Amino acid sequence: MEIPYTVKPRPDTGVYNGKLGIWLFLASEVMLFGGLFASYIFLRLGAPEGTWPNGLMNVWAGFFNSIILLLSSVFVTMTWAAVKLNDFKGFKRNLAITMLLSLVFLGVKSYEYNQKFHHYGVFLKDASSPVGWSVQITGHVLNNIEKDDHILLAADAYQPSDWRSAPKSENADKIKENPALRFALPGVEITEEKHDGEPVLKIDKKDVFRSSYFVPKYNSFFAIYYTMSGLHALHMIGGLVVFLYFWTFGSKMFHTHRAQFANRIEVTGLFWHFVDLIWFFLFPVMYLM
C-alpha cells in the first residue's frame, strides 16, 4: 500500500508529510533550546555582581566555526538543488562538502573543549562578599596539584575584565609595563621561571579557597555552556549520520524515487538550518556577551 502525501502536499496543511513532521519536530526543539536559553538568562541575572565570567572563551575559534556553519548551510541547499536538477554528481559533491564542514566544526569544538579541560582556575581566600570570588588566578597546571602547591602558567597577563579578579592598584603604569605584577597577591609567588614566555606562578595551598579545571563544576557559566554546546554538537552528529546515509546507501533512491528523495534532502536540510540557527544564538551569548 502506498503512503499518501510523501511527495504531493496534503490538502489540509499544504505541505507533504515529511515537511509537516519536521516543522512539528523543530517546534519541540525551539521549546527545548528556549528553556536552556531562559535558564542561561536567569543564571546570569541571578549571579552576584562581578562573579559572571567574561573573556574566557576563544572568540576567534567561535567566529571560525560560525563561518563554517554558514558555508555548510549554503552547500546543503546546493545539495537539494542538485537533486531537483537531476545532477547526481553535484548532489554527491555538495553533500560531501557539507559533511566535511560539519567535521571541521566538530574538530574545532573538540579543540576548544580540550583547552578548557586543561585550563585551571584558583580562587584565593579573601574577606569579600561572596567569599572567595574577588581574586581569581587562571592558567595551565604545570605540576601535581594533589600533592604540592599550585604551580600555574598564567593564561593571560590580566584577569577577565568583568570579574573582580584584577585588584586595583595605584601602580597602574608599572602593571602596564610589567603585567605579571597583577599577580603580586598574598599567597601568590611570581617565580623566575618562564614557560612559553608566560609568567609561572606558585600559589600556596593554604591560601586557596577552591580550585578546579574549567569543567561544569567550576561555575554556572561552564555548566550551562557545556550543556548547550554539547547538546548542539549532538544535534550536528545526528544530522551528519543522516547525511552519510543519504550519501551512501540512501542515494539509491535518487534513481528510483527522485521526487521523494528530494523531499527527504529538503527535510534534513531544514533540520540542518535550524541547528545552524541555534549556533548563531549560542555564539554571541557564550562568546561575546
Steps between C-alpha positions, in 0.01 A plus 500: 500500500638838401529763772319817389651850497866396497548722195182695442385752764221414739173684430459600865850643559634574155827308566599136461524268801873529551503878508204506739681256727826694502325828581325335795832354614677835466224661706589262785869584447421870537342424837802292603764758413270783606492353850879476505544859382252612765700307762815678384331839536374424851838364610678805367256752646502318834878483531653737758652808345844438356484120520385419146800416279587703197787456259566129564387375159703483179307755293695434181430127519130572546504750211676249275240237585225750418643543150528122463134449591388779271683333211350162589151649474585630153624160384208306645270728299711434191469128573121521485518713186724241331244227569222715352718562192574127459872560563618192686867596500414846627286344774785275615756782482296759689390255768861385546607862551217548752617197698861614483406843635304341784805291592714816499251664738504202736880489483530865602247445779701199623811719502315761709378237743852357535637846577241553773559153649867594550439853622497556875358769723593576860283715726699654783370541851377850584249683714281627216136421445438249352804340662765371263389686189700820508839355399538230238811374321468293184756304305621153403620268775870409478519257792310246710258723691381213719832483685664840472418867476336620182752577224312682225593641164317831490264481203503877452677790661164625624178360636164508316381860491158451657624304798623649825813292453736772393572703814510874460846638546650844540791380286294468180787620283740244643241225447461611139876471452521170687159323489628222726472745792124444489573168665694656787241385752519341846577131461605539135870484411615617157788266430803577286400222266334571166298251297436591135559861597227498765558561872495194724320532832528304822190519718509378859226240557406652835399821320270323253125529559413255223638392164397298198558439133266686264234229521129524597574505874724806458204738487149545362630643174692188406215277618255664258767540230578128485131411518397725210806461277510126566133458409559707186793276407283188548246646259779556247620141538142378444471708184839377383389137539189565288708677234742209491210259445367706209849526352549119509218245515215749489620653174343209308166678535639781284458272198173332601288756688667833433213725610468322834878501539509877436241545774712299742802716423289812547370381838850414621619837372234678705627321809855601410401864455337492843818361658697777332252760625540378859876549471452859386321561830754301702804678359418858606350391833787274606796665331427873464267610779 
